[in-house]
Amino acid sequence: MSSLTIKNMPLSLHRQLKQVAHEHHRSINGEAIVCLKQALSSPIPTVDVDSVLAKARHLRAKVRGYWLTDEELRRIKDEGRP
């Protein structure tokens, strides 16, 4: 069986893992294995590239030809300020 050493684990994460292991009546090692199995068995979400590109093109079309100058940005930021 293989082994794994985890270095530089944040103390808060170690405490949380220890607490959950205790609640499940497992060792910290056993709980870590269960957590890893669950994380790695979850399906990786896929991105619909065509959909993202279509949304980006739509947004670009909405703002095409509209440019903000530094003066306009300054004025907009200052509106409503005392």
Distance bins in CASP14 RR format, pairs under 12 A and 6 or more apart:
PFRMAT RR
TARGET T0000
AUTHOR 0000-0000-0000
RMODE 2
METHOD distances of the structure
MODEL  1
1 29 0 0 0 0 0 1 0 0 0 0 0
1 33 0 0 0 0 0 1 0 0 0 0 0
2 33 0 0 0 0 0 1 0 0 0 0 0
2 36 0 0 0 0 0 1 0 0 0 0 0
3 29 0 0 0 0 1 0 0 0 0 0 0
3 32 0 0 0 0 0 1 0 0 0 0 0
3 33 0 0 0 0 0 1 0 0 0 0 0
4 29 0 0 0 0 1 0 0 0 0 0 0
4 30 0 0 0 0 0 1 0 0 0 0 0
4 32 0 0 0 0 1 0 0 0 0 0 0
4 33 0 0 0 0 1 0 0 0 0 0 0
4 36 0 0 0 0 1 0 0 0 0 0 0
5 29 0 0 0 0 0 1 0 0 0 0 0
5 32 0 0 0 0 0 1 0 0 0 0 0
6 13 0 0 0 0 1 0 0 0 0 0 0
6 14 0 0 0 0 1 0 0 0 0 0 0
6 17 0 0 0 0 1 0 0 0 0 0 0
6 28 0 0 0 0 0 1 0 0 0 0 0
6 29 0 0 0 0 0 1 0 0 0 0 0
6 32 1 0 0 1 0 0 0 0 0 0 0
6 33 0 0 0 0 0 1 0 0 0 0 0
6 35 0 0 0 0 0 1 0 0 0 0 0
6 36 0 0 0 0 0 1 0 0 0 0 0
7 14 0 0 0 0 0 1 0 0 0 0 0
8 14 0 0 0 0 0 1 0 0 0 0 0
9 15 0 0 0 0 0 1 0 0 0 0 0
9 16 0 0 0 0 0 1 0 0 0 0 0
9 17 0 0 0 0 1 0 0 0 0 0 0
9 18 0 0 0 0 0 1 0 0 0 0 0
9 28 0 0 0 0 0 1 0 0 0 0 0
9 32 0 0 0 0 1 0 0 0 0 0 0
10 16 0 0 0 0 1 0 0 0 0 0 0
10 17 0 0 0 0 0 1 0 0 0 0 0
11 17 0 0 0 0 0 1 0 0 0 0 0
11 18 0 0 0 0 0 1 0 0 0 0 0
12 18 0 0 0 0 0 1 0 0 0 0 0
12 19 0 0 0 0 0 1 0 0 0 0 0
13 19 0 0 0 0 0 1 0 0 0 0 0
13 20 0 0 0 0 0 1 0 0 0 0 0
13 28 0 0 0 0 0 1 0 0 0 0 0
13 31 0 0 0 0 0 1 0 0 0 0 0
13 32 0 0 0 0 0 1 0 0 0 0 0
13 35 0 0 0 0 0 1 0 0 0 0 0
14 20 0 0 0 0 0 1 0 0 0 0 0
14 21 0 0 0 0 0 1 0 0 0 0 0
14 28 1 0 0 1 0 0 0 0 0 0 0
14 31 0 0 0 0 0 1 0 0 0 0 0
14 32 0 0 0 0 0 1 0 0 0 0 0
15 21 0 0 0 0 0 1 0 0 0 0 0
15 22 0 0 0 0 0 1 0 0 0 0 0
15 28 0 0 0 0 0 1 0 0 0 0 0
16 22 0 0 0 0 0 1 0 0 0 0 0
16 23 0 0 0 0 0 1 0 0 0 0 0
16 28 0 0 0 0 0 1 0 0 0 0 0
16 31 0 0 0 0 1 0 0 0 0 0 0
16 32 0 0 0 0 0 1 0 0 0 0 0
16 35 0 0 0 0 0 1 0 0 0 0 0
17 23 0 0 0 0 0 1 0 0 0 0 0
17 24 0 0 0 0 0 1 0 0 0 0 0
17 26 0 0 0 0 0 1 0 0 0 0 0
17 27 0 0 0 0 0 1 0 0 0 0 0
17 28 1 0 1 0 0 0 0 0 0 0 0
17 29 0 0 0 0 1 0 0 0 0 0 0
17 30 0 0 0 0 1 0 0 0 0 0 0
17 31 1 0 1 0 0 0 0 0 0 0 0
17 32 1 0 0 1 0 0 0 0 0 0 0
17 33 0 0 0 0 0 1 0 0 0 0 0
17 34 0 0 0 0 0 1 0 0 0 0 0
17 35 1 0 0 1 0 0 0 0 0 0 0
17 36 0 0 0 0 0 1 0 0 0 0 0
18 24 0 0 0 0 0 1 0 0 0 0 0
18 26 0 0 0 0 0 1 0 0 0 0 0
18 27 0 0 0 0 1 0 0 0 0 0 0
18 28 1 0 1 0 0 0 0 0 0 0 0
18 29 0 0 0 0 0 1 0 0 0 0 0
18 30 0 0 0 0 0 1 0 0 0 0 0
18 31 0 0 0 0 1 0 0 0 0 0 0
18 32 0 0 0 0 0 1 0 0 0 0 0
19 26 0 0 0 0 0 1 0 0 0 0 0
19 28 0 0 0 0 1 0 0 0 0 0 0
19 31 0 0 0 0 1 0 0 0 0 0 0
20 26 0 0 0 0 1 0 0 0 0 0 0
20 27 0 0 0 0 0 1 0 0 0 0 0
20 28 0 0 0 0 1 0 0 0 0 0 0
20 30 0 0 0 0 0 1 0 0 0 0 0
20 31 1 0 1 0 0 0 0 0 0 0 0
20 32 0 0 0 0 1 0 0 0 0 0 0
20 34 0 0 0 0 1 0 0 0 0 0 0
20 35 0 0 0 0 1 0 0 0 0 0 0
20 38 0 0 0 0 0 1 0 0 0 0 0
21 27 1 0 0 1 0 0 0 0 0 0 0
21 28 1 0 1 0 0 0 0 0 0 0 0
21 29 0 0 0 0 1 0 0 0 0 0 0
21 30 1 0 0 1 0 0 0 0 0 0 0
21 31 1 1 0 0 0 0 0 0 0 0 0
21 32 0 0 0 0 1 0 0 0 0 0 0
21 33 0 0 0 0 0 1 0 0 0 0 0
21 34 0 0 0 0 1 0 0 0 0 0 0
21 35 0 0 0 0 1 0 0 0 0 0 0
22 28 0 0 0 0 1 0 0 0 0 0 0
22 30 0 0 0 0 0 1 0 0 0 0 0
22 31 0 0 0 0 1 0 0 0 0 0 0
23 31 0 0 0 0 1 0 0 0 0 0 0
23 34 0 0 0 0 0 1 0 0 0 0 0
24 30 0 0 0 0 1 0 0 0 0 0 0
24 31 1 0 0 1 0 0 0 0 0 0 0
24 32 0 0 0 0 0 1 0 0 0 0 0
24 33 0 0 0 0 0 1 0 0 0 0 0
24 34 1 0 0 1 0 0 0 0 0 0 0
24 35 0 0 0 0 0 1 0 0 0 0 0
25 31 0 0 0 0 1 0 0 0 0 0 0
25 34 0 0 0 0 0 1 0 0 0 0 0
26 32 0 0 0 0 1 0 0 0 0 0 0
26 33 0 0 0 0 1 0 0 0 0 0 0
26 34 1 0 0 1 0 0 0 0 0 0 0
26 35 0 0 0 0 0 1 0 0 0 0 0
27 33 0 0 0 0 1 0 0 0 0 0 0
27 34 0 0 0 0 0 1 0 0 0 0 0
28 34 0 0 0 0 0 1 0 0 0 0 0
28 35 0 0 0 0 0 1 0 0 0 0 0
29 35 0 0 0 0 0 1 0 0 0 0 0
29 36 0 0 0 0 0 1 0 0 0 0 0
30 36 0 0 0 0 1 0 0 0 0 0 0
30 37 0 0 0 0 1 0 0 0 0 0 0
31 37 0 0 0 0 0 1 0 0 0 0 0
31 38 0 0 0 0 0 1 0 0 0 0 0
32 38 0 0 0 0 0 1 0 0 0 0 0
32 39 0 0 0 0 0 1 0 0 0 0 0
33 39 0 0 0 0 0 1 0 0 0 0 0
33 40 0 0 0 0 0 1 0 0 0 0 0
34 40 0 0 0 0 0 1 0 0 0 0 0
34 41 0 0 0 0 0 1 0 0 0 0 0
35 41 0 0 0 0 0 1 0 0 0 0 0
35 42 0 0 0 0 0 1 0 0 0 0 0
36 42 0 0 0 0 0 1 0 0 0 0 0
46 52 0 0 0 0 0 1 0 0 0 0 0
47 53 0 0 0 0 0 1 0 0 0 0 0
47 55 0 0 0 0 0 1 0 0 0 0 0
48 54 0 0 0 0 1 0 0 0 0 0 0
48 55 0 0 0 0 1 0 0 0 0 0 0
49 55 0 0 0 0 0 1 0 0 0 0 0
49 56 0 0 0 0 0 1 0 0 0 0 0
50 56 0 0 0 0 0 1 0 0 0 0 0
50 57 0 0 0 0 0 1 0 0 0 0 0
51 57 0 0 0 0 0 1 0 0 0 0 0
51 58 0 0 0 0 0 1 0 0 0 0 0
52 58 0 0 0 0 0 1 0 0 0 0 0
52 59 0 0 0 0 0 1 0 0 0 0 0
53 59 0 0 0 0 0 1 0 0 0 0 0
53 60 0 0 0 0 0 1 0 0 0 0 0
54 60 0 0 0 0 0 1 0 0 0 0 0
54 61 0 0 0 0 0 1 0 0 0 0 0
55 61 0 0 0 0 0 1 0 0 0 0 0
55 62 0 0 0 0 0 1 0 0 0 0 0
56 62 0 0 0 0 0 1 0 0 0 0 0
56 63 0 0 0 0 0 1 0 0 0 0 0
57 63 0 0 0 0 0 1 0 0 0 0 0
57 64 0 0 0 0 0 1 0 0 0 0 0
58 64 0 0 0 0 0 1 0 0 0 0 0
59 66 0 0 0 0 0 1 0 0 0 0 0
60 66 0 0 0 0 0 1 0 0 0 0 0
66 72 0 0 0 0 0 1 0 0 0 0 0
67 73 0 0 0 0 0 1 0 0 0 0 0
68 74 0 0 0 0 1 0 0 0 0 0 0
68 75 0 0 0 0 1 0 0 0 0 0 0
68 76 1 0 0 1 0 0 0 0 0 0 0
68 77 0 0 0 0 0 1 0 0 0 0 0
69 75 0 0 0 0 1 0 0 0 0 0 0
69 76 0 0 0 0 0 1 0 0 0 0 0
70 76 0 0 0 0 0 1 0 0 0 0 0
70 77 0 0 0 0 0 1 0 0 0 0 0
71 77 0 0 0 0 0 1 0 0 0 0 0
71 78 0 0 0 0 0 1 0 0 0 0 0
72 78 0 0 0 0 0 1 0 0 0 0 0
72 79 0 0 0 0 0 1 0 0 0 0 0
73 79 0 0 0 0 0 1 0 0 0 0 0
74 81 0 0 0 0 0 1 0 0 0 0 0
75 81 0 0 0 0 0 1 0 0 0 0 0
END
